[in-house]
Amino acid sequence: MAKVRKSSSIAVIVTVLVVAGGGYFLLDHMNKDKARGAASASAGGPVVPVSAVLAEQKDVPFFVRGLGTVQAYKTVSVKTRVDGQIVKISFEEGQDVKVGDPLFQIDPRPFQALLEQAQAAKQRDEAQLVGAKLDLERYGKLIGSGFQSRQSFDQQQATVDALKGSIAADQAQIDTAQLNLTYSDIRAPIDGRTGQRLVDLGNLVQASQGTNLLTITQIKPIFVNFTVPQDATDDIRRNQAAGALTVIAYSSDDKTKLAEGKITLIDNQIDPTTGTLRLKATFENTDERLWPGEFVNARLQLSVRRGAVTVPQRAVMQGPNGYYVYVVKPDNTVERRNIEAAPSQDGIMVVTKGMAVGEKIVSDGQYRLINGSRVRIDQPTAEGAPAPSAGKAG
């Protein structure tokens, strides 16, 4: 009986030792797994696929932006200065015309008749003046002999003077008739392009009604009026003093470049209701890409930053302490780095502090990164997003 009890006790002890050994082995295995997990975490965790670009060195122009309207260089409303019926139209709608080109012809016959009448009246008065002068000369010779009185001589002198006045009045009538005859032939007052014809052949027009017959606009060159924030006034005036500033006109969607011009007017006051300064730029517009009345986006180039460090705007993130980027190190881990940058434009940002040319930064996928994350560059490239220009947003 004692032998049976001793065997049971040995069995219990062996069982306890086996269980304790298994527990120790399991605990040791768990600790090793935990250590490996910690080591893996310290190595950057899972590999994050990203895209990267290199910081580049470029000459970057700085702009002030404004919303503008295209204005014709000259605009003339053609109206009649005499009354009459339109008997001839000598242009087509939308045609380019030069100064002096015929446009409308008003019936000239009434004005021609008045001109001839005034000329005839002058001829009559000139003939009468010749006779009056001869009589005056004879009266003057007879005064001394007593055959003519002084009164008769003076009366004849007055007749001569009256006829001279009549001839002057006749000449004025001739000039007026000639002017009206000229006005009946309506010609282009400026070089430009004709618009819609507002009267048709055969219509009766009157000067007193002020009817607009046609509008002519000069579009080569052409103006763009636009406004910029008042904070840019000092920079604009200072740079304009050194030379005419360049203005680039873009389409209303701010994507298509239309033309380049020069500033020709800085307004003499700031609009107090909007806090903006009005500017005017002149464009040659040889390709006619700017059209009167069109809305455009104007970019006024103030200066050019030479050799600036640039990165795509999408690579730069903004946190509570300002701008930052993720820089890819040689071991394919990333470093979160704070930078200082100028406002972006056209998808490009100028880095003023915190980055050197040639450094590789994450451009896509940075939202899943933390400092020290391990990355895999799927689409490495040495260039950022192409853009025509970058600079200071107005």
C-alpha positions in Angstrom: 0.0 0.0 0.0 2.8 2.4 0.9 4.5 1.5 -2.4 1.4 2.5 -4.4 1.2 5.8 -2.6 4.9 6.5 -3.3 4.4 5.8 -7.0 1.4 8.2 -7.2 3.4 11.0 -5.5 6.2 10.5 -8.0 3.7 10.7 -10.9 2.2 13.9 -9.5 5.7 15.5 -9.2 6.6 14.5 -12.8 3.3 16.0 -14.1 3.9 19.2 -12.3 7.4 19.5 -13.7 6.2 18.8 -17.2 3.5 21.5 -16.9 5.9 24.0 -15.4 8.4 23.3 -18.2 5.8 23.7 -20.9 4.6 27.0 -19.4 8.2 28.3 -19.2 8.8 27.4 -22.9 5.5 29.0 -24.0 6.3 32.2 -22.0 9.8 32.3 -23.4 8.4 32.0 -27.0 5.9 34.8 -26.4 8.6 37.0 -25.1 10.7 36.4 -28.1 7.8 37.2 -30.5 7.1 40.4 -28.5 10.8 41.3 -28.8 10.8 40.7 -32.6 7.6 42.8 -32.9 9.2 45.6 -31.0 12.3 45.3 -33.2 10.1 45.4 -36.2 8.3 48.4 -35.0 11.5 50.2 -34.2 12.6 49.5 -37.8 9.7 51.5 -39.2 6.8 49.2 -39.3 5.3 48.0 -42.6 6.7 49.3 -45.8 4.6 52.1 -47.3 4.5 52.6 -51.1 5.0 56.2 -52.1 6.1 58.4 -55.0 9.0 60.8 -54.7 10.5 63.8 -56.5 13.8 65.8 -56.2 13.9 69.4 -55.1 15.0 71.5 -58.1 16.7 74.8 -58.6 14.8 77.2 -60.9 14.4 80.9 -61.7 10.9 81.6 -60.4 8.9 84.8 -61.3 6.7 86.3 -58.6 3.3 87.5 -59.5 0.4 89.5 -58.2 -2.9 88.3 -59.5 -6.0 90.2 -60.5 -9.3 89.8 -62.3 -9.5 92.0 -65.4 -11.6 93.0 -68.4 -10.4 93.5 -71.9 -11.1 97.0 -73.3 -10.8 98.2 -76.9 -8.0 100.6 -77.5 -10.4 103.0 -79.2 -14.2 102.9 -79.6 -16.2 105.2 -81.9 -20.0 105.3 -82.3 -20.6 106.5 -85.9 -23.5 109.0 -86.1 -24.9 111.3 -88.8 -24.3 115.0 -88.6 -26.9 115.9 -91.2 -30.4 114.9 -92.1 -31.2 112.8 -95.1 -31.8 109.4 -96.6 -29.1 106.7 -96.7 -28.4 105.9 -100.4 -25.2 103.8 -100.1 -23.5 101.5 -97.7 -19.8 100.7 -98.5 -18.7 98.2 -95.9 -19.5 94.7 -94.6 -20.2 93.9 -90.9 -17.0 92.8 -89.1 -14.7 94.3 -91.8 -11.4 96.0 -90.9 -11.4 99.6 -92.0 -8.8 102.4 -92.2 -9.2 106.0 -91.4 -11.1 107.7 -94.3 -12.7 104.5 -95.7 -16.3 105.2 -96.9 -19.0 103.8 -94.7 -22.4 105.4 -95.5 -23.6 107.9 -98.2 -26.5 110.2 -97.4 -28.3 111.7 -100.3 -26.0 114.6 -101.3 -28.3 116.4 -103.7 -30.0 118.8 -101.2 -26.6 119.9 -99.9 -25.2 120.3 -103.4 -28.1 122.5 -104.3 -27.6 124.7 -101.3 -23.9 125.0 -102.1 -24.6 126.1 -105.7 -27.2 128.6 -104.4 -24.7 130.2 -102.0 -22.0 130.3 -104.8 -24.5 132.1 -107.1 -25.4 134.6 -104.4 -21.7 135.4 -103.9 -21.2 135.9 -107.6 -24.1 138.4 -107.7 -22.8 140.3 -104.7 -19.3 140.4 -106.1 -20.7 141.9 -109.4 -22.6 144.5 -107.5 -19.6 145.4 -105.5 -17.5 146.1 -108.7 -20.2 148.6 -109.9 -20.5 150.2 -106.5 -16.7 150.7 -106.2 -16.7 152.4 -109.7 -19.4 154.7 -108.6 -17.6 155.5 -105.4 -14.5 156.3 -107.4 -16.4 158.7 -109.7 -18.2 160.4 -106.7 -14.8 161.0 -105.1 -13.5 162.8 -108.2 -16.6 165.0 -108.5 -16.8 166.2 -104.8 -14.1 168.8 -105.4 -15.9 170.3 -108.4 -19.2 170.5 -106.7 -21.0 168.1 -108.9 -21.5 165.6 -106.1 -22.2 166.2 -102.5 -20.3 164.7 -99.6 -23.5 163.0 -98.5 -23.8 161.1 -101.8 -20.2 160.0 -101.5 -20.7 158.7 -98.0 -23.9 156.8 -99.0 -22.0 155.1 -101.9 -19.2 154.2 -99.4 -21.8 152.5 -97.2 -23.2 150.6 -100.2 -19.7 149.3 -101.0 -19.2 148.2 -97.4 -22.6 146.5 -97.3 -21.8 144.5 -100.4 -18.5 143.4 -98.9 -20.4 142.2 -95.8 -22.8 140.3 -98.1 -20.0 138.6 -99.9 -18.5 137.5 -96.5 -21.9 136.1 -95.6 -22.2 134.4 -98.9 -18.8 132.8 -98.3 -19.9 131.5 -94.9 -23.0 130.0 -96.6 -20.7 128.3 -99.1 -18.5 126.9 -96.3 -21.5 125.6 -94.5 -23.0 124.0 -97.6 -19.6 122.4 -98.4 -19.3 121.1 -94.8 -22.8 119.6 -94.9 -22.0 118.0 -98.3 -18.9 116.5 -96.7 -20.9 115.2 -93.8 -23.2 113.4 -96.2 -20.3 111.2 -97.0 -19.7 109.3 -93.7 -16.2 107.8 -93.4 -14.2 105.8 -90.8 -12.8 108.1 -88.2 -10.3 105.5 -86.9 -8.6 102.3 -87.9 -10.5 99.4 -86.5 -13.1 96.7 -87.0 -16.8 97.4 -87.8 -19.5 95.9 -85.7 -23.2 95.3 -86.4 -24.8 97.7 -88.9 -27.7 99.4 -87.0 -29.4 101.1 -90.0 -30.2 99.8 -93.5 -30.1 101.2 -96.9 -33.0 103.7 -97.6 -33.5 104.7 -93.9 -34.0 108.4 -93.2 -31.6 109.6 -90.5 -31.6 112.9 -88.5 -28.8 114.5 -86.6 -31.0 115.6 -83.8 -32.0 112.1 -82.9 -28.4 111.0 -82.3 -29.0 107.6 -84.0 -26.0 105.3 -83.8 -25.3 103.9 -87.2 -22.3 101.7 -86.4 -19.6 101.1 -83.8 -16.0 100.7 -84.7 -13.4 99.3 -82.2 -9.7 99.3 -82.5 -8.4 96.0 -81.1 -4.7 96.2 -82.2 -3.3 97.2 -79.7 -5.8 96.5 -76.8 -6.1 97.3 -73.1 -6.7 95.1 -70.1 -8.1 96.8 -67.0 -7.7 94.8 -63.7 -7.4 95.3 -60.0 -4.9 94.0 -57.4 -4.9 94.2 -53.6 -3.8 97.5 -52.1 -1.0 95.7 -50.2 0.9 95.3 -53.5 0.9 99.0 -54.3 4.3 99.8 -52.9 6.0 96.8 -54.7 4.3 97.7 -58.0 5.3 101.4 -57.9 8.8 100.6 -56.9 9.4 98.0 -59.6 7.5 100.0 -62.3 9.9 102.9 -61.7 12.8 100.6 -62.8 11.0 99.5 -66.0 7.6 98.7 -67.4 6.2 95.6 -65.6 5.0 92.5 -67.6 1.4 91.4 -67.4 0.3 88.0 -68.6 -3.3 87.5 -69.5 -4.9 84.0 -68.9 -8.3 82.8 -69.8 -11.2 82.9 -67.3 -10.4 79.4 -66.1 -6.8 80.6 -65.4 -5.3 77.8 -67.4 -4.7 79.0 -71.0 -2.1 81.8 -71.6 -3.5 84.3 -74.0 -1.0 87.2 -74.3 1.8 89.3 -72.7 1.7 93.0 -72.3 3.1 95.9 -70.3 1.7 98.1 -67.5 0.8 101.6 -68.9 -1.3 103.0 -66.1 -1.3 102.8 -62.3 -4.4 104.6 -61.1 -3.9 107.7 -58.9 -6.0 106.4 -56.0 -7.1 103.2 -54.3 -10.8 102.3 -54.3 -11.8 102.6 -50.6 -14.8 100.4 -51.0 -12.9 97.4 -52.2 -9.3 98.1 -51.0 -7.9 97.5 -54.5 -5.7 99.4 -57.0 -6.7 99.7 -60.6 -4.1 99.0 -63.3 -4.1 99.1 -67.1 -1.9 97.1 -69.4 -1.4 97.4 -73.1 -1.2 94.3 -75.4 -0.2 94.3 -79.0 -2.8 91.6 -79.7 -1.5 90.8 -83.1 -3.1 87.3 -83.0 -6.4 88.8 -81.7 -6.6 86.4 -78.8 -8.0 89.2 -76.6 -11.4 90.5 -77.4 -13.2 93.6 -76.0 -15.4 92.8 -73.1 -13.8 89.5 -72.3 -13.0 88.6 -68.6 -9.4 87.5 -68.1 -7.1 86.6 -65.2 -4.2 89.0 -65.1 -0.8 88.1 -63.5 1.5 91.0 -62.9 5.1 89.9 -62.7 6.9 91.9 -59.9 10.3 90.2 -59.9 12.2 86.9 -60.5 13.8 84.8 -57.7 17.0 83.4 -59.2 18.1 79.9 -58.4 15.2 79.2 -56.0 14.7 75.7 -54.5 11.3 74.4 -55.8 9.1 71.4 -55.0 5.7 70.4 -56.2 2.9 71.9 -54.1 1.4 68.4 -53.5 4.6 67.3 -51.7 4.2 70.0 -49.0 1.9 69.5 -46.1 0.8 72.0 -43.5 0.5 71.4 -39.8 0.0 73.6 -36.7 3.6 74.7 -36.8 3.7 75.5 -40.5 4.8 73.7 -43.6 6.6 70.3 -43.6 7.7 67.6 -45.9 8.9 64.0 -45.7 12.5 63.6 -46.8 13.5 60.2 -48.1 16.9 59.1 -46.6 19.3 56.7 -48.2 18.1 53.8 -46.1 14.5 54.3 -47.5 13.2 55.7 -44.2 11.6 59.1 -44.1 12.3 62.2 -42.0 9.6 64.7 -41.2 11.2 68.1 -41.7 9.7 71.6 -41.1 10.4 74.1 -43.9 9.6 77.7 -44.8 8.0 78.4 -48.1 6.5 81.2 -50.2 2.8 80.9 -51.3 2.4 78.4 -54.1 1.4 79.1 -57.6 0.7 76.8 -60.6 1.4 73.7 -58.5 4.9 74.8 -57.6 6.2 76.0 -54.2 9.4 77.9 -53.5 11.2 76.6 -50.3 13.0 79.5 -48.7 14.5 77.5 -45.7 14.9 73.9 -44.6 15.7 72.1 -47.9 18.6 71.8 -50.4 18.6 71.2 -54.1 18.6 67.5 -55.0 17.0 66.1 -51.8 14.4 63.5 -52.4 10.9 64.1 -50.9 7.7 62.2 -50.9 5.2 63.6 -53.3 2.3 61.1 -53.0 1.3 58.8 -50.1 2.7 61.0 -47.3 -0.6 60.9 -45.4 0.2 57.4 -44.2 3.7 58.3 -43.0 5.1 59.1 -39.6 8.7 60.1 -38.8 10.9 57.1 -39.4 8.5 55.1 -41.6 10.0 52.8 -44.1 8.9 53.5 -47.7 9.1 51.9 -51.1 9.3 54.3 -54.0 7.0 53.1 -56.7 7.4 55.9 -59.2 10.6 57.8 -58.6 11.2 60.8 -60.8 13.7 63.6 -60.9 11.2 66.2 -61.9 8.2 67.8 -60.2 4.9 68.6 -61.9 5.7 70.9 -64.8 4.3 74.4 -64.6 4.9 77.5 -66.7 5.7 79.6 -63.7 5.5 79.9 -60.0 5.5 82.8 -57.6 3.7 84.9 -55.1 -0.1 84.8 -55.1 -1.8 88.1 -54.9 
